[in-house]
């Protein structure tokens, strides 16, 4: 095809409060996975997990954190069906999210 776009370059997004969210590992997982994030400045953080319908299924972090690297463990043993889930980190009104797959 003439003039067809074959790739899209995404510029990094700077988050004002300075935090990052990594892809969970392992992914896919059964029954546990780890989610790493980093706070460049201290602040209140919320890390939640949602199903594909947007229903909250777990709150992993809901507290004020000092600057640093953190790892949260999500355990879905005997509570959730196989499928795709979204995890979302919110700091100072800004959100980052990722997808993960539970396979039983």
KOLTOR-232424 format. One record per residue: residue in one letter; x negated, y negated, z negated of N, C-alpha, C, O in turn. Coordinates in steps of 0.2 Angstrom, whole numbers. Layout:
! KOLTOR-232424
+---------+-------+-------+-------+-------+-------+-------+-------+-------+-------+-------+-------+-------+
: residuo :    nx :    ny :    nz :   cax :   cay :   caz :    cx :    cy :    cz :    ox :    oy :    oz :
+---------+-------+-------+-------+-------+-------+-------+-------+-------+-------+-------+-------+-------+
:       A :     X :     Y :     Z :     X :     Y :     Z :     X :     Y :     Z :     X :     Y :     Z :
...
+---------+-------+-------+-------+-------+-------+-------+-------+-------+-------+-------+-------+-------+
! end
This chain:
! KOLTOR-232424
+---------+-------+-------+-------+-------+-------+-------+-------+-------+-------+-------+-------+-------+
: residuo :    nx :    ny :    nz :   cax :   cay :   caz :    cx :    cy :    cz :    ox :    oy :    oz :
+---------+-------+-------+-------+-------+-------+-------+-------+-------+-------+-------+-------+-------+
:       X :    -4 :     6 :     0 :     0 :     0 :     0 :    -4 :    -6 :     0 :    -9 :    -7 :    -4 :
:       X :    -3 :   -11 :     4 :    -7 :   -17 :     5 :    -5 :   -22 :    -1 :     1 :   -23 :    -2 :
:       X :   -10 :   -24 :    -5 :    -9 :   -29 :   -10 :    -6 :   -26 :   -16 :    -3 :   -30 :   -21 :
:       X :    -6 :   -19 :   -17 :    -3 :   -16 :   -23 :    -8 :   -17 :   -29 :   -14 :   -17 :   -28 :
:       X :    -5 :   -19 :   -34 :    -9 :   -19 :   -41 :   -10 :   -12 :   -43 :    -5 :    -8 :   -44 :
:       X :   -16 :   -11 :   -45 :   -18 :    -4 :   -47 :   -20 :    -4 :   -55 :   -20 :     1 :   -58 :
:       X :   -21 :   -10 :   -58 :   -22 :   -10 :   -65 :   -20 :   -17 :   -68 :   -20 :   -22 :   -64 :
:       X :   -19 :   -17 :   -74 :   -18 :   -23 :   -77 :   -23 :   -24 :   -83 :   -24 :   -20 :   -87 :
:       X :   -26 :   -30 :   -83 :   -31 :   -31 :   -89 :   -27 :   -35 :   -94 :   -24 :   -40 :   -93 :
:       X :   -28 :   -32 :  -100 :   -25 :   -36 :  -106 :   -30 :   -39 :  -110 :   -35 :   -36 :  -112 :
:       X :   -29 :   -46 :  -111 :   -34 :   -50 :  -115 :   -33 :   -48 :  -122 :   -27 :   -47 :  -124 :
:       X :   -38 :   -48 :  -126 :   -37 :   -47 :  -133 :   -33 :   -52 :  -136 :   -33 :   -58 :  -134 :
:       X :   -28 :   -50 :  -141 :   -24 :   -55 :  -144 :   -27 :   -57 :  -151 :   -29 :   -52 :  -155 :
:       X :   -28 :   -63 :  -152 :   -31 :   -65 :  -159 :   -25 :   -66 :  -164 :   -20 :   -70 :  -162 :
:       X :   -25 :   -63 :  -169 :   -20 :   -64 :  -174 :   -23 :   -69 :  -179 :   -28 :   -68 :  -182 :
:       X :   -19 :   -74 :  -181 :   -21 :   -79 :  -185 :   -24 :   -77 :  -192 :   -29 :   -80 :  -194 :
:       X :   -21 :   -73 :  -195 :   -23 :   -71 :  -202 :   -29 :   -66 :  -201 :   -32 :   -64 :  -207 :
:       X :   -31 :   -63 :  -195 :   -36 :   -59 :  -195 :   -35 :   -52 :  -197 :   -38 :   -50 :  -203 :
:       X :   -32 :   -48 :  -194 :   -31 :   -41 :  -196 :   -31 :   -36 :  -190 :   -29 :   -38 :  -185 :
:       X :   -33 :   -30 :  -191 :   -33 :   -25 :  -185 :   -29 :   -19 :  -187 :   -29 :   -17 :  -193 :
:       X :   -26 :   -15 :  -183 :   -23 :    -9 :  -184 :   -26 :    -4 :  -179 :   -26 :    -5 :  -173 :
:       X :   -28 :     2 :  -181 :   -31 :     7 :  -177 :   -26 :    12 :  -175 :   -21 :    13 :  -179 :
:       X :   -27 :    16 :  -170 :   -23 :    22 :  -168 :   -24 :    27 :  -174 :   -29 :    28 :  -176 :
:       X :   -18 :    30 :  -176 :   -18 :    35 :  -181 :   -22 :    41 :  -178 :   -23 :    42 :  -172 :
:       X :   -25 :    45 :  -183 :   -28 :    51 :  -181 :   -27 :    56 :  -187 :   -27 :    55 :  -193 :
:       X :   -26 :    63 :  -185 :   -26 :    65 :  -178 :   -19 :    63 :  -175 :   -14 :    61 :  -179 :
:       X :   -19 :    63 :  -169 :   -13 :    62 :  -165 :   -13 :    66 :  -159 :   -17 :    65 :  -154 :
:       X :    -8 :    71 :  -158 :    -2 :    72 :  -162 :    -5 :    75 :  -169 :   -10 :    77 :  -170 :
:       X :     0 :    75 :  -174 :    -2 :    78 :  -180 :     4 :    82 :  -183 :     9 :    83 :  -181 :
:       X :     2 :    86 :  -188 :     6 :    91 :  -192 :     3 :    93 :  -198 :    -2 :    96 :  -197 :
:       X :     5 :    92 :  -204 :    10 :    87 :  -206 :     8 :    80 :  -208 :    12 :    75 :  -209 :
:       X :     1 :    79 :  -208 :    -2 :    73 :  -210 :    -6 :    69 :  -205 :    -9 :    72 :  -201 :
:       X :    -6 :    63 :  -206 :   -11 :    59 :  -201 :   -13 :    53 :  -205 :   -10 :    51 :  -210 :
:       X :   -18 :    50 :  -203 :   -21 :    44 :  -206 :   -21 :    38 :  -202 :   -21 :    38 :  -196 :
:       X :   -19 :    32 :  -205 :   -19 :    26 :  -201 :   -23 :    21 :  -205 :   -23 :    19 :  -210 :
:       X :   -28 :    18 :  -201 :   -33 :    14 :  -203 :   -31 :     7 :  -201 :   -29 :     6 :  -195 :
:       X :   -33 :     2 :  -205 :   -32 :    -5 :  -204 :   -37 :    -9 :  -208 :   -40 :    -7 :  -213 :
:       X :   -38 :   -15 :  -205 :   -43 :   -20 :  -208 :   -40 :   -26 :  -209 :   -37 :   -29 :  -205 :
:       X :   -41 :   -29 :  -215 :   -39 :   -36 :  -217 :   -45 :   -40 :  -217 :   -49 :   -39 :  -222 :
:       X :   -46 :   -45 :  -213 :   -52 :   -49 :  -213 :   -51 :   -55 :  -219 :   -56 :   -57 :  -221 :
:       X :   -45 :   -56 :  -221 :   -44 :   -61 :  -226 :   -39 :   -57 :  -231 :   -35 :   -53 :  -228 :
:       X :   -38 :   -59 :  -237 :   -34 :   -56 :  -241 :   -27 :   -58 :  -240 :   -26 :   -63 :  -237 :
:       X :   -22 :   -54 :  -242 :   -15 :   -56 :  -240 :   -10 :   -51 :  -242 :   -12 :   -45 :  -243 :
:       X :    -3 :   -52 :  -241 :     2 :   -47 :  -242 :     3 :   -43 :  -236 :     3 :   -46 :  -230 :
:       X :     3 :   -37 :  -237 :     3 :   -32 :  -231 :     9 :   -27 :  -232 :    10 :   -25 :  -237 :
:       X :    12 :   -26 :  -226 :    17 :   -20 :  -226 :    15 :   -16 :  -220 :    14 :   -18 :  -215 :
:       X :    15 :    -9 :  -222 :    14 :    -4 :  -217 :    20 :     1 :  -217 :    20 :     4 :  -222 :
:       X :    24 :     1 :  -212 :    30 :     5 :  -212 :    30 :    10 :  -206 :    27 :     8 :  -201 :
:       X :    34 :    15 :  -206 :    35 :    20 :  -201 :    42 :    20 :  -199 :    46 :    20 :  -204 :
:       X :    43 :    20 :  -193 :    50 :    20 :  -190 :    51 :    26 :  -185 :    46 :    28 :  -182 :
:       X :    57 :    28 :  -185 :    59 :    33 :  -179 :    60 :    29 :  -173 :    60 :    23 :  -173 :
:       X :    61 :    33 :  -167 :    62 :    29 :  -161 :    69 :    25 :  -161 :    70 :    21 :  -156 :
:       X :    73 :    26 :  -165 :    79 :    22 :  -166 :    79 :    16 :  -170 :    83 :    12 :  -171 :
:       X :    73 :    15 :  -173 :    71 :     9 :  -177 :    73 :    10 :  -184 :    73 :     5 :  -188 :
:       X :    75 :    16 :  -186 :    76 :    17 :  -193 :    70 :    18 :  -197 :    65 :    22 :  -195 :
:       X :    69 :    14 :  -203 :    63 :    15 :  -207 :    63 :    22 :  -210 :    68 :    24 :  -213 :
:       X :    58 :    26 :  -209 :    57 :    32 :  -212 :    52 :    33 :  -218 :    52 :    37 :  -222 :
:       X :    47 :    28 :  -219 :    43 :    28 :  -224 :    39 :    21 :  -225 :    39 :    17 :  -220 :
:       X :    38 :    19 :  -231 :    34 :    13 :  -232 :    27 :    15 :  -235 :    27 :    19 :  -241 :
:       X :    22 :    14 :  -232 :    15 :    17 :  -234 :    11 :    11 :  -238 :     8 :    13 :  -243 :
:       X :    12 :     5 :  -236 :     9 :    -1 :  -240 :    14 :    -6 :  -241 :    18 :    -8 :  -236 :
:       X :    15 :    -9 :  -247 :    19 :   -15 :  -248 :    16 :   -19 :  -254 :    19 :   -19 :  -259 :
:       X :    11 :   -22 :  -252 :     7 :   -25 :  -258 :     2 :   -31 :  -256 :     0 :   -31 :  -250 :
:       X :     0 :   -35 :  -260 :    -6 :   -39 :  -259 :   -12 :   -35 :  -259 :   -14 :   -32 :  -263 :
:       X :   -16 :   -36 :  -253 :   -23 :   -33 :  -253 :   -28 :   -38 :  -252 :   -28 :   -43 :  -249 :
:       X :   -34 :   -36 :  -254 :   -40 :   -40 :  -253 :   -43 :   -39 :  -246 :   -41 :   -34 :  -243 :
:       X :   -47 :   -43 :  -244 :   -51 :   -42 :  -238 :   -54 :   -35 :  -238 :   -57 :   -33 :  -243 :
:       X :   -54 :   -31 :  -232 :   -57 :   -25 :  -232 :   -54 :   -20 :  -228 :   -49 :   -22 :  -224 :
:       X :   -57 :   -14 :  -227 :   -54 :    -9 :  -223 :   -50 :    -4 :  -227 :   -52 :    -2 :  -233 :
:       X :   -45 :    -1 :  -225 :   -40 :     3 :  -228 :   -38 :     9 :  -224 :   -38 :     8 :  -218 :
:       X :   -36 :    14 :  -227 :   -33 :    20 :  -224 :   -27 :    22 :  -228 :   -27 :    24 :  -234 :
:       X :   -22 :    23 :  -224 :   -15 :    25 :  -227 :   -14 :    32 :  -224 :   -15 :    33 :  -218 :
:       X :   -12 :    37 :  -228 :   -10 :    43 :  -226 :    -2 :    44 :  -226 :     1 :    42 :  -230 :
:       X :     0 :    46 :  -220 :     7 :    48 :  -219 :     8 :    55 :  -219 :     5 :    59 :  -215 :
:       X :    13 :    58 :  -223 :    14 :    65 :  -224 :    21 :    66 :  -222 :    26 :    63 :  -225 :
:       X :    22 :    70 :  -217 :    29 :    71 :  -214 :    31 :    78 :  -216 :    36 :    80 :  -213 :
:       X :    28 :    81 :  -220 :    29 :    88 :  -222 :    37 :    89 :  -224 :    39 :    86 :  -229 :
:       X :    40 :    94 :  -221 :    47 :    95 :  -223 :    52 :    90 :  -223 :    58 :    90 :  -226 :
:       X :    50 :    84 :  -220 :    55 :    78 :  -220 :    57 :    76 :  -214 :    63 :    73 :  -213 :
:       X :    53 :    76 :  -208 :    55 :    73 :  -202 :    55 :    79 :  -196 :    51 :    84 :  -197 :
:       X :    59 :    77 :  -191 :    59 :    82 :  -185 :    53 :    80 :  -181 :    50 :    74 :  -181 :
:       X :    51 :    84 :  -177 :    46 :    83 :  -171 :    48 :    77 :  -167 :    54 :    76 :  -166 :
:       X :    43 :    73 :  -165 :    45 :    68 :  -161 :    40 :    62 :  -161 :    35 :    62 :  -165 :
:       X :    42 :    56 :  -158 :    38 :    50 :  -158 :    40 :    46 :  -164 :    46 :    45 :  -165 :
:       X :    35 :    43 :  -167 :    36 :    38 :  -173 :    32 :    32 :  -171 :    27 :    32 :  -168 :
:       X :    34 :    26 :  -174 :    31 :    20 :  -173 :    28 :    18 :  -180 :    32 :    18 :  -185 :
:       X :    22 :    16 :  -181 :    20 :    13 :  -187 :    18 :     5 :  -186 :    16 :     4 :  -180 :
:       X :    20 :     1 :  -191 :    20 :    -6 :  -190 :    16 :    -9 :  -196 :    19 :    -8 :  -201 :
:       X :    11 :   -13 :  -195 :     8 :   -17 :  -200 :    10 :   -24 :  -199 :     9 :   -27 :  -194 :
:       X :    12 :   -27 :  -205 :    14 :   -34 :  -205 :    10 :   -38 :  -210 :    10 :   -36 :  -216 :
:       X :     7 :   -43 :  -208 :     3 :   -48 :  -212 :     5 :   -55 :  -210 :     4 :   -57 :  -204 :
:       X :     7 :   -59 :  -215 :     8 :   -66 :  -214 :    13 :   -67 :  -208 :    12 :   -72 :  -204 :
:       X :    18 :   -63 :  -207 :    23 :   -64 :  -202 :    21 :   -62 :  -195 :    25 :   -62 :  -190 :
:       X :    15 :   -59 :  -194 :    13 :   -56 :  -188 :    12 :   -49 :  -189 :    11 :   -46 :  -194 :
:       X :    14 :   -45 :  -183 :    15 :   -38 :  -183 :    10 :   -35 :  -177 :    10 :   -37 :  -172 :
:       X :     7 :   -29 :  -179 :     4 :   -25 :  -174 :     7 :   -18 :  -175 :     9 :   -16 :  -181 :
:       X :     8 :   -14 :  -170 :    11 :    -7 :  -171 :     7 :    -2 :  -166 :     4 :    -4 :  -162 :
:       X :     9 :     4 :  -168 :     6 :    10 :  -164 :    11 :    15 :  -164 :    16 :    16 :  -168 :
:       X :    10 :    20 :  -159 :    15 :    26 :  -158 :    11 :    32 :  -161 :     5 :    33 :  -160 :
:       X :    14 :    37 :  -163 :    11 :    43 :  -165 :    16 :    49 :  -164 :    22 :    47 :  -164 :
:       X :    14 :    55 :  -163 :    18 :    60 :  -162 :    17 :    66 :  -167 :    12 :    68 :  -168 :
:       X :    23 :    68 :  -170 :    23 :    73 :  -175 :    25 :    79 :  -171 :    31 :    79 :  -167 :
:       X :    21 :    85 :  -171 :    23 :    91 :  -168 :    23 :    96 :  -173 :    18 :    98 :  -177 :
:       X :    29 :   100 :  -174 :    29 :   105 :  -179 :    29 :   112 :  -175 :    30 :   117 :  -179 :
+---------+-------+-------+-------+-------+-------+-------+-------+-------+-------+-------+-------+-------+
! end
